[in-house]
Amino acid sequence: MISIEFEYKIVSKVATLVVKKQINSLFLTVLTVLIMLIIVNVTANAASVNHYISAHHYSPSTITKQIWKGFPHYKYRHGKGKPEGVVVHETGNPNSTIFDEIAYMKKNYRNAFVHSFVDDDHIINIANTDYLCWGVVASRILCK
C-alpha cells in the first residue's frame, strides 16, 4: 500500500508539471487513472484502519464548536447550507499549538481559512460549514 505522504508527493509533482505545461494530455490521463487507483486502495483499507483503532481502544476526541463570527459568509455555488466539501486542517506544527494556529488563521483569514482544526487531542470547528472557505494548501478536503 502507498502511504498518504507518497500520494501527496505524486499529486504535488503532477500539479507542478501541469502548471509548467511540461506534461502531455495522454500522460496526464494515465497518471490520473493511477492516482485514482491509489485513492481507491487507500479507501479500501479504511476497514483495517478502523479495526486497528478499535483493537487498541483509541477513543475519539471531543468535537468543539468555536465558530468565529469574523469570517466572511460567502455562499457555495448552490447556495448557503449546501456544502460541496468541508476543509479540515491538521496543525502539524511542532512549534505551535492548535490554539496558536487558530489565532493565526483568524488574523490572516483574507488569505486562507478552514472550517475546522485537528491535532492529537482536539477537533475544533471554527467556521460555519454553511459557508465556503478558501485558499488552503496541502489539506485534505472531506466531501460527502
trRosetta pair geometry for C-beta under 8 A, 3 or more apart (Angstrom, degrees):
i j d omega theta_ij theta_ji phi_ij phi_ji
1 41 6.2 -178 -131 150 84 117
1 42 7.3 117 -170 -89 109 61
1 45 6.1 34 -122 -53 149 161
2 6 5.0 -113 -177 82 93 129
2 7 5.8 113 124 -57 115 88
2 38 5.4 -40 55 -143 139 109
2 41 7.0 78 27 89 92 138
2 42 7.5 -68 70 -63 83 99
3 6 4.6 97 59 6 83 100
3 7 6.9 -141 100 -4 45 86
4 7 5.4 -52 -148 37 35 115
4 8 6.3 39 151 -23 66 103
4 42 7.0 92 -83 -129 79 142
5 8 5.7 -52 -151 33 30 113
5 9 6.6 32 150 -20 63 103
6 9 5.6 -50 -150 33 35 113
6 10 6.5 37 151 -20 65 102
7 10 5.8 -54 -153 34 32 112
7 11 6.4 27 154 -15 66 108
7 35 7.5 110 -155 -144 89 82
7 38 5.4 167 -111 144 108 136
7 39 7.4 114 -152 -74 140 68
7 42 7.0 -21 -55 -49 159 144
8 11 5.9 -57 -145 40 31 108
8 12 6.1 33 155 -21 66 109
8 138 7.1 56 -161 -141 128 88
9 12 5.7 -55 -144 37 28 113
9 13 6.3 28 157 -20 64 107
10 13 5.9 -59 -150 35 27 109
10 14 6.4 25 155 -16 64 108
10 35 6.5 -178 120 -99 126 98
10 38 7.5 106 60 9 155 172
11 14 5.8 -55 -147 38 31 111
11 15 6.3 33 154 -21 65 107
11 35 6.4 97 -84 -134 87 135
12 15 5.7 -55 -148 36 29 112
12 16 6.4 31 153 -20 64 105
13 16 5.7 -54 -151 34 31 113
13 17 6.4 28 153 -16 65 106
14 17 5.8 -58 -149 39 32 109
14 18 6.2 33 154 -21 67 106
14 23 7.2 43 -152 -72 68 171
14 28 7.6 120 -164 -127 109 76
14 31 5.7 166 -114 148 132 142
14 35 7.4 -68 -3 -58 163 141
15 18 5.7 -53 -145 35 30 112
15 19 6.4 31 156 -19 64 106
16 19 5.9 -56 -150 36 29 110
16 20 6.3 15 156 -6 64 112
17 20 5.8 -64 -144 48 30 103
17 22 4.8 -96 -157 68 80 95
17 23 4.3 75 139 -36 115 120
18 21 7.3 26 -180 -78 34 38
18 23 5.7 -48 -80 43 57 128
18 28 6.8 85 -95 -114 104 125
23 27 5.5 -122 -171 86 86 121
23 28 5.4 104 135 -65 116 95
23 31 7.8 -41 -171 11 137 150
24 27 5.1 87 61 15 78 104
24 28 6.9 -142 99 -9 37 94
25 28 5.4 -54 -143 38 34 116
25 29 6.3 39 156 -24 66 102
26 29 5.7 -51 -151 31 31 112
26 30 6.6 28 153 -14 64 105
27 30 5.8 -55 -149 39 34 109
27 31 6.0 32 154 -18 67 110
28 31 5.7 -57 -143 41 29 112
28 32 6.2 36 154 -25 64 105
29 32 5.7 -52 -148 32 28 114
29 33 6.7 29 153 -18 62 103
30 33 5.8 -55 -154 34 32 111
30 34 6.5 32 150 -18 65 105
31 34 5.5 -53 -148 36 35 113
31 35 6.3 35 153 -19 67 104
32 35 5.8 -53 -147 36 31 111
32 36 6.4 33 152 -20 64 105
33 36 5.7 -54 -150 35 31 113
33 37 6.6 34 151 -20 64 103
34 37 5.6 -53 -152 34 33 113
34 38 6.6 36 150 -21 65 102
35 38 5.5 -50 -152 33 36 114
35 39 6.4 36 151 -19 66 104
36 39 5.6 -52 -148 36 34 112
36 40 6.3 37 152 -20 66 103
37 40 5.6 -50 -145 36 33 112
37 41 6.3 37 152 -22 64 104
38 41 5.6 -55 -152 34 31 114
38 42 6.5 30 151 -18 65 104
39 42 5.7 -52 -148 36 33 110
39 43 6.2 33 152 -17 65 107
40 43 5.6 -56 -147 40 31 112
40 44 6.1 35 153 -25 66 107
41 44 5.6 -52 -144 33 29 113
41 45 6.6 21 157 -14 61 108
42 45 6.0 -65 -154 38 30 107
42 46 7.7 60 144 -52 58 80
43 46 5.8 -19 -169 -23 43 114
44 47 7.8 -39 166 13 46 99
45 48 5.0 -42 -170 34 76 114
45 49 6.4 80 133 -22 81 96
46 49 5.5 -54 -152 36 39 113
46 50 6.2 40 151 -20 70 104
47 50 5.6 -53 -147 37 32 112
47 51 6.3 37 151 -22 64 104
48 51 5.4 -48 -146 34 34 116
48 52 6.5 41 151 -22 64 102
49 52 5.6 -51 -152 33 33 114
49 53 6.5 34 151 -19 65 104
50 53 5.6 -52 -149 35 33 113
50 54 6.3 32 153 -17 65 108
51 54 5.7 -58 -148 40 30 111
51 55 6.0 30 156 -20 67 110
52 55 5.8 -56 -141 38 27 110
52 56 6.3 6 164 -2 63 113
53 56 6.4 -72 -147 47 23 97
53 58 4.8 -77 -159 48 77 119
54 57 7.5 27 180 -74 33 38
54 58 7.9 -70 -60 37 21 80
60 123 8.0 -14 169 -9 96 136
61 118 7.6 149 51 -145 148 91
61 121 5.9 138 -115 176 125 33
61 122 5.8 -170 176 -108 144 12
61 123 5.0 141 93 -9 118 94
62 122 7.9 -32 65 -129 71 55
62 123 7.2 -157 96 41 34 93
63 123 4.6 -42 -107 91 68 118
63 124 7.9 168 -162 -85 55 26
63 125 6.7 37 177 -19 99 105
64 122 6.7 -38 19 -160 121 96
64 123 6.8 149 20 84 71 59
64 124 4.9 -20 72 -110 101 72
64 125 7.1 -166 93 22 48 74
65 124 7.8 148 -102 -161 15 59
65 125 4.9 -22 -113 63 66 111
66 102 7.6 29 90 -171 135 154
66 124 5.6 -11 22 -172 113 106
66 125 7.0 152 32 76 58 56
66 126 5.7 -15 82 -104 86 68
67 125 6.6 -13 -69 119 78 93
67 126 6.5 137 -111 -173 36 28
67 127 6.7 100 -137 -118 76 14
67 128 5.5 53 -145 -59 129 78
68 71 5.8 95 88 -17 95 96
68 106 5.9 -129 -158 -111 171 113
68 126 5.5 7 0 180 102 86
68 127 6.9 -34 44 -83 86 63
70 106 6.4 71 69 -157 137 94
70 109 7.0 151 117 19 101 158
71 109 5.7 -134 -110 -165 76 151
71 113 5.8 -148 -121 109 117 161
71 126 7.8 114 -35 132 138 86
71 127 4.9 -6 30 -121 173 105
71 128 7.5 -175 72 21 127 84
71 131 7.4 159 119 90 113 134
71 133 7.4 -37 -170 -103 138 94
72 109 7.6 169 -3 140 86 121
72 131 7.3 -155 110 158 63 141
73 80 7.8 17 171 -112 100 115
73 128 7.3 4 -112 61 94 129
73 130 8.0 1 -149 95 97 98
73 131 4.7 -110 -145 -97 59 156
74 131 5.8 108 55 -169 47 103
74 132 5.4 -53 88 50 97 98
75 79 5.4 -38 -175 -151 128 30
75 80 4.7 -74 -115 -58 100 68
75 131 6.7 -72 -89 -121 34 74
75 132 7.3 45 134 -2 16 100
76 79 6.4 -14 63 57 83 26
76 80 7.3 149 19 -86 80 23
76 82 5.3 -131 63 80 132 81
76 83 6.0 175 -56 -110 150 33
76 84 5.5 155 -158 -9 133 99
76 131 7.6 -170 -35 -143 75 33
76 132 5.3 126 -84 -52 69 108
77 84 6.8 31 26 -37 102 142
78 82 4.4 -88 93 112 103 146
78 84 7.4 120 17 -59 108 104
79 82 4.9 63 68 14 79 127
80 130 5.3 25 -178 165 82 101
80 131 6.7 -17 -128 -79 82 72
81 130 4.4 -14 -78 -139 61 95
83 86 5.9 23 170 -62 149 81
83 129 5.3 -25 -67 165 146 94
83 130 7.3 -104 -51 -112 96 22
83 132 7.6 150 -124 -86 75 68
83 144 7.6 129 93 -31 94 111
84 132 7.8 2 34 -99 97 109
84 143 7.0 -25 157 -127 54 105
85 141 4.6 6 179 177 139 108
85 142 6.7 141 -162 71 81 40
85 143 4.5 -47 -101 -89 87 82
85 144 7.9 -126 -90 -4 48 71
86 115 4.9 -70 -167 45 86 158
86 116 7.0 28 159 8 111 112
86 129 5.3 -18 -110 -128 111 122
86 141 7.5 148 66 -162 37 65
86 142 5.4 -31 64 69 88 94
86 143 7.8 161 17 -90 67 37
87 114 4.4 -119 113 -140 104 84
87 115 5.3 129 57 7 67 92
87 116 7.6 171 96 32 50 71
87 133 5.2 -113 39 71 129 122
87 136 5.1 164 -169 -2 141 160
87 139 5.8 67 -168 111 94 137
87 141 5.9 -34 -96 -110 72 76
87 142 7.9 162 -95 23 24 77
88 114 6.5 111 -119 172 14 129
88 115 6.6 -48 -74 66 57 93
88 116 4.7 -20 -115 74 81 101
88 117 7.4 159 -165 -95 68 17
88 118 6.0 24 174 -7 113 112
88 139 6.7 -176 78 178 47 115
88 140 6.5 -18 62 71 94 89
88 142 6.1 20 5 2 116 121
89 101 7.5 -155 115 155 125 133
89 105 7.9 156 46 -78 158 147
89 114 4.3 176 -18 4 111 169
89 116 7.3 176 24 92 68 50
89 117 5.4 -29 71 -108 90 68
89 118 7.4 172 84 23 41 72
89 136 6.6 -137 -78 -141 107 125
89 139 5.0 -58 -99 -113 70 137
90 117 7.7 128 -104 -164 22 61
90 118 5.3 -35 -102 72 70 94
90 119 7.0 126 -160 -90 68 49
90 139 7.4 163 15 -127 73 86
91 96 6.7 -141 -179 92 118 101
91 97 7.6 -44 -158 164 162 24
91 98 5.2 -112 -56 -95 143 69
91 101 4.9 -146 -123 -24 101 162
91 117 6.3 50 -59 -171 89 108
91 118 7.4 -139 -10 84 80 44
91 119 4.7 -3 15 -85 124 104
93 96 4.2 4 110 39 125 108
93 101 6.4 150 31 -78 133 117
96 100 4.2 -127 -167 84 96 135
96 101 5.6 109 132 -53 129 85
96 104 7.8 -19 -161 -15 150 138
97 100 4.7 104 50 3 73 100
97 101 7.1 -135 96 -3 42 86
97 119 7.8 -60 -171 -45 57 172
98 101 5.6 -54 -150 37 34 114
98 102 6.4 36 151 -20 66 104
98 117 5.4 144 -162 134 101 131
98 118 7.8 -81 -120 146 131 10
98 119 4.4 -123 -64 -11 120 133
98 122 5.2 -155 66 60 170 136
98 124 6.5 132 153 12 128 131
99 102 5.6 -48 -145 35 33 112
99 103 6.4 36 153 -19 63 104
100 103 5.7 -55 -149 36 31 112
100 104 6.3 34 151 -21 65 105
101 104 5.6 -52 -148 34 31 113
101 105 6.5 31 153 -19 64 104
101 117 6.1 146 98 -136 122 145
102 105 5.7 -54 -149 35 32 110
102 106 6.5 35 153 -21 64 103
102 117 5.7 -107 -73 -7 96 155
102 124 6.6 -43 -80 101 142 142
102 126 5.8 -177 -141 -88 110 150
103 106 5.8 -52 -151 32 32 113
103 107 6.7 27 153 -15 63 106
104 107 5.9 -61 -155 38 32 109
104 108 6.2 -9 160 13 68 116
105 108 6.1 -78 -137 57 29 87
105 109 6.1 64 159 -78 68 75
105 112 7.3 -76 -138 99 91 77
105 113 5.3 112 175 -119 107 81
105 114 6.9 -65 -147 23 153 83
105 117 7.9 -166 3 -64 151 124
105 126 7.3 92 89 107 136 159
106 109 6.1 -7 -143 -39 27 111
106 113 7.9 70 -85 -115 37 123
106 126 7.8 -114 -68 176 95 135
108 111 5.0 -29 167 32 95 113
108 112 7.0 5 124 46 100 71
108 113 7.9 165 95 -68 67 85
109 112 7.3 -104 -146 82 36 29
109 113 4.2 8 -136 -51 84 131
111 135 5.7 -170 149 151 52 157
112 133 7.8 63 -175 163 59 97
112 134 6.5 -116 -124 103 60 59
112 135 3.2 -129 -95 104 84 111
112 136 5.5 133 -167 -74 120 51
112 137 7.4 -67 -111 -4 162 81
113 126 7.8 -113 -179 101 107 118
113 127 6.1 116 138 -57 115 147
113 133 5.0 -109 92 -153 76 113
113 134 7.4 36 43 47 67 56
113 135 7.3 48 9 56 47 107
113 136 8.0 -66 81 -66 16 94
114 117 6.8 113 83 -66 127 68
114 126 7.3 68 85 53 73 112
114 127 6.8 179 109 17 35 128
114 133 5.5 128 -122 129 23 159
114 136 5.6 73 -82 -89 97 134
114 139 6.6 -122 -102 -178 134 173
115 125 6.4 -24 155 -146 80 80
115 126 7.1 160 170 54 29 69
115 127 4.7 -104 -120 65 49 100
115 128 7.9 -91 -135 76 91 15
115 129 5.2 47 -143 -86 139 84
115 133 5.6 -151 -47 -6 72 139
116 123 6.5 5 178 -177 124 79
116 124 6.4 163 -156 85 74 44
116 125 4.7 -37 -97 -102 98 58
116 126 6.5 152 -104 12 37 76
116 127 7.6 -117 -46 36 50 80
117 122 7.2 13 105 109 93 109
117 123 7.7 175 88 -151 50 39
117 124 5.0 -6 57 59 93 97
117 126 6.4 37 -5 -13 99 122
118 122 6.8 -172 -142 94 44 63
118 123 5.1 -2 -104 -105 88 72
118 124 7.7 178 -78 21 42 66
119 122 5.4 27 44 44 91 89
125 129 7.5 -60 -156 -32 122 102
127 131 7.1 -98 164 72 102 98
127 133 5.6 91 99 -72 162 124
128 131 5.4 55 88 21 98 98
133 136 7.1 49 120 -32 108 115
136 139 4.5 -46 157 30 124 129
136 141 8.0 142 77 -73 132 91
